[in-house]
């Protein structure tokens, strides 16, 4: 699981059991789902799909890290003590432009 890059949790799903139950229900309904649902690991398309998935996952992780860094910088700026609030402008006199 070296591709998880510090994931805090992992959920195991018994796909074999899910597919077996799905096929049994389909058989009862008269639907043939006996063929494979996905490409076998040696198929070229399987490799392409896995590569696309990894690229998308890495892009999302990178975007999440960028957003976390932006938020951290924003919080740092907002917590500075030397920044003063601007006076409200609602009651300020309006001076027409010349």
Secondary structure, 3 states (H helix, E strand, C coil): CHHHCCCCCCCCCCHHHHHHHHHHHHHHCCCCCCCCCCCCCCCHHHHHHHHHHHHHHHHHHHHHHHHHHHHHHHHHHHCCCCCCCCCCCCCCCCCCCC
